């Protein structure tokens, strides 16, 4: 088994501030840390206003299980309500190489 990266790319709805969105993402942090197979999560935004929620999972199976439960458990959360649904792109990819540096 190899780690799997889940990448969700999206934009926020008009009028949602970055600060409010990051605050709302705390519910995801709490939820995701309790999921089996969770490794790492980052939330970033590029210059064009596109966000990326990147999560490393232990396996494709744990990634897919978490994705299904996420929609059941958090679909009505403030976090999800701030995302422009039409802009969401999600994929999973197998990790072929890991290299860790000095992290925060």
C-alpha positions as CSV (number, residue, x, y, z in Angstrom):
1,X,0.0,0.0,0.0
2,X,1.2,3.5,-0.8
3,X,0.0,6.8,0.5
4,X,-2.6,8.6,-1.5
5,X,-3.0,12.4,-2.0
6,X,-6.4,13.9,-2.2
7,X,-6.5,17.3,-3.9
8,X,-9.7,19.3,-3.9
9,X,-9.5,22.6,-5.9
10,X,-12.2,25.2,-5.6
11,X,-13.2,28.9,-5.3
12,X,-15.1,30.5,-2.5
13,X,-18.5,32.1,-3.0
14,X,-18.6,35.8,-3.5
15,X,-18.2,37.8,-0.3
16,X,-16.6,35.1,1.7
17,X,-13.3,36.4,3.3
18,X,-10.2,34.3,3.5
19,X,-10.1,34.7,7.3
20,X,-13.7,33.5,7.8
21,X,-13.1,30.5,5.6
22,X,-9.9,29.5,7.4
23,X,-11.7,29.9,10.7
24,X,-14.6,27.7,9.4
25,X,-12.1,25.1,8.3
26,X,-11.3,24.3,11.9
27,X,-14.3,21.9,12.0
28,X,-12.6,20.0,9.2
29,X,-9.4,19.8,11.1
30,X,-11.1,18.4,14.1
31,X,-13.1,15.9,12.0
32,X,-10.2,14.8,9.8
33,X,-7.7,14.2,12.7
34,X,-10.1,11.5,14.0
35,X,-10.2,9.6,10.7
36,X,-8.3,6.4,10.3
37,X,-5.5,6.7,7.8
38,X,-5.1,10.5,8.0
39,X,-1.5,11.7,7.5
40,X,-1.4,15.4,6.7
41,X,-3.6,18.3,5.6
42,X,-2.8,21.7,4.0
43,X,-5.1,24.5,2.8
44,X,-3.7,27.0,0.3
45,X,-4.8,29.7,-2.0
46,X,-3.1,30.8,-5.3
47,X,-2.9,34.3,-6.8
48,X,-6.0,33.6,-9.0
49,X,-8.2,32.9,-6.0
50,X,-8.3,29.2,-6.3
51,X,-8.0,27.2,-3.1
52,X,-6.5,23.7,-2.7
53,X,-7.3,21.4,0.2
54,X,-4.6,18.7,0.1
55,X,-4.8,15.7,2.3
56,X,-2.4,12.7,2.6
57,X,-4.0,9.4,3.4
58,X,-2.5,6.0,4.3
59,X,-4.3,4.3,1.3
60,X,-6.8,4.8,-1.4
61,X,-9.3,2.9,0.7
62,X,-9.0,5.3,3.7
63,X,-9.2,8.3,1.4
64,X,-12.4,7.1,-0.3
65,X,-14.0,6.1,3.1
66,X,-13.2,9.6,4.5
67,X,-14.6,11.3,1.4
68,X,-17.9,9.5,1.7
69,X,-18.2,10.2,5.5
70,X,-17.1,13.8,5.0
71,X,-20.2,14.5,2.8
72,X,-22.4,12.8,5.4
73,X,-20.9,14.5,8.4
74,X,-20.0,18.0,7.2
75,X,-22.0,18.8,4.1
76,X,-24.1,21.4,6.0
77,X,-21.1,22.9,7.8
78,X,-20.2,26.6,7.4
79,X,-17.0,25.4,5.7
80,X,-19.0,23.7,2.9
81,X,-21.5,26.5,2.6
82,X,-18.7,29.0,1.8
83,X,-17.4,27.0,-1.2
84,X,-18.7,27.6,-4.8
85,X,-19.9,24.0,-5.6
86,X,-19.7,24.5,-9.4
87,X,-15.9,25.2,-9.0
88,X,-15.0,22.0,-7.2
89,X,-12.5,19.6,-8.7
90,X,-11.3,16.6,-6.7
91,X,-8.9,13.8,-7.5
92,X,-6.8,11.1,-5.7
93,X,-3.3,10.2,-6.8
94,X,-0.8,7.6,-5.5
95,X,2.3,8.9,-3.9
96,X,5.4,7.7,-5.8
97,X,8.0,9.6,-3.7
98,X,8.1,11.3,-0.3
99,X,10.8,13.8,0.8
100,X,10.4,15.6,4.1
101,X,12.3,18.8,5.0
102,X,12.3,20.8,8.1
103,X,8.6,21.5,8.8
104,X,7.2,24.2,11.0
